Amino acid sequence: MKNFQVNKYGYFTEDGKEFVITTPKTPAPWMNYIWNGRWAGLVSHTGGGYSFYLTPRDNRLTRYRYNCLPWDQPGRYIYVRDKKIANYFSLSWAPTIELKYDYYECRHGLGYTKIITENLGIRGEVTYFVPRDYDIEIWLVKLKNLTNERRDLDIFAYIELIMGNALNDLINQPNDKHFPDVYFDGDLKSIVATRRYWVTNRGVSVAQPNHAWPYYLIFSTSLEIKGFDGDKEKFIGRWRSNANPEAVELGSCFNTEITAGDPCAVIQSELELEEGEEKEFVFFMFLVDKPSLHTNERLKRNSKAYNKASEILNKFKNLGFVHQKFDELKKYWDDYLKTLQVKTPDEKLNLFVNVWNRYQIAVTFDMSRNAGYYHGGLLFGTGIRDQMQDIFGELIANPKRVRDRILEVCSYQFKDGSMLHNFFRISRTGEKTGHCDTPLWLPFGIITYLKETADFNLLYEKVEYYDGGSGTVLQHLIKAIEYSLNNLGKHGLLKFGRGDWNDTLDYVGVKGKGETVWGSEFLAYILREVIELFNYLGLKQFLKKYSEEYLKIANNINRFCWDGKWYIRGFKDDGKPFGSSKNREGKIFANPQAWAVISGIADEERTKMCLKSVEKYLDTPKGPKILHPPFTKVDPSIGLATRCVPGKKENGAIFNHVASWVFLAELIAGNAERAYQIYHATLPLNNAIDADLYKMEPYVYSEYVTSPDHPSFGEASHSWLTGSSDWFFKSVVEYMLGVRPTYAGLLIDPCIPSSWKSFSVNRLFRGVEYRIEVLNPDGVNKGVKEIWVDGKKYGDRILPVF
Ligand code: NOJ
């Protein structure tokens, strides 16, 4: 595909692996991630964003201001100042956004972002990335003199520091200046920064562990260092801003060190460029461990940490090594993506499934719904529910990482099968909210993993329960189900608790009586999956019980929850139904219709009827809405959904996660053309054409798009961290292209638009590359006539495991 221009702000490159933004004034900061699973940073198209190590709330490294205007600040800034004309600009456009630039371009790639600008006759290029195998953040810079005279420049690399708890920094920073230390280490030729006290307790209460932040942060460069600053107030100057720091304006740092105050790290270097000359250099930032949590000492010469710092400094001052790390990063993503590549007649689908959809899942796998522009990294932690869905793409490339994550999630289960709803790494704390679906996502993750890998040993790994004692993964799985089966209400449906998948139905079951139809369908789905697994493994003990429970729940839903043309959403604490034609608002919800089909509890007739109802009441040109009509009146017996503005969020928006389930349900029901229509209605590439309306990044799914029930119909929000990416990817690959992992092997069962004459899927499966070509000479939607394997006709739709 040629460069693909999406809208007036940007295009995809020919290989699809970069999105190029050609003007900085996008309708919102357009983000990317630089991370390796430990060190992580968000980086916007203007260099904005924050970095953290392991966890974004408790271990934030650099500062980012929410609610700030101008947007998207601060960031990783490099100012270039011409000594002769005493003028300067920033290489990332921000924060010197008032200046007129001759050129701007940002290339968001896989795990890196490159910003190219021209100003004052200098062309600057800065590439931000984090190598896969070193916990270090790199800003690789090239400067070129575009004029025919020699240029004498000063370079200032600047970052605001937090080094600890970001929530504490946000709410208590002016009162909390007693703990940071920043100084220049002349031997290491680096800024060294640390913090004497580390707030990690949830809620940022007064009671805190008695310890220091356990690292020294080192900021350095391959250039000779002329000056430095550790005191932000001094570097910026009184009543100034990042756009005009006093030190940059004067052309000289103040060489400030702090033992209390507002910390930053600034390095000043000089650079001479002959006419037309280009030079390259690097700034970088990394951590070394403090020897003790009870020391205020500076980094000691020849200590373990000091030697470690020297070793890393030596390596990364070498530009050849930095380039090697960048090439390895690119190779990592090439290899990652190669594990699944599709080729269909639909170029947009290919681009999304092969690159961006997959990349977005990789981001959600590590950031959950936590470290993002819209989620701030302060509140949510890693959600168990989200985590166990964010594995679909990662699983194909990195099954080991998914395995480790499942074991980690198991460790947040209690002995009775209940679970923390979310967790925070490092402090190992979390919230037990009482959402009814949370425990069931653990079996969901385990089963998804086993179907892909057939690594049944996982089931016999022992993991400790959160409240003590331990059990095998199989026991964890059974406990999750038993807990849910013991949590049924009057109609034999799962009790709602504090919510189900829909967090905003938070008061439906708060008194312990409300029941959820979607949750019950999900439970039925899990039971069906577990029955399949136990049958496959010959684990007889629970088979009979679970088969009976599945039928009971399916019957209860069909008996009590069929409203005539669709399934209701649930029963409230007072026993009254909601999501029913009898209600004045919120008459129909998409979730229970989609999952009636996905869980197999709906018969053919009800499948048809409920999906038709979705089409009739919930459809919009940008995909199906989550519910209709939206709530205009607050209903305290339902909760937050009814407090959202009609047409936005869970109150009637096109909530893409739900839309992806409707898409999947249509595929399962065999309605290929309708499913394909939903796919394109929701595809960001299509909706982002009108970028000033849509606002979000065109290269990733957003959580929701405003529906026609609000005047801003078509506006998206909460990009990046959403389960829609997971489910659209899974549904396209496994149910539309129909290449689906089962315990016995890869099943081939496509459901495609009849206009497609052929397509192919290359996929790694259990260590073997499968090259699958599907021909559709008769232009059908569905139905496999024959299968050939290695030149021979094959009598099964499940391909063998080689
Ligand atoms: C965002 C949450 O992270 C996700 O788990 C949830 O399902 C949706 N909100 C819907 O409420």
Residues whose N, C-alpha, C, O or C-beta is under 5 A from the ligand:
A	BS01	NOJ	R369 R385 D386 W501 N502 D503 T504
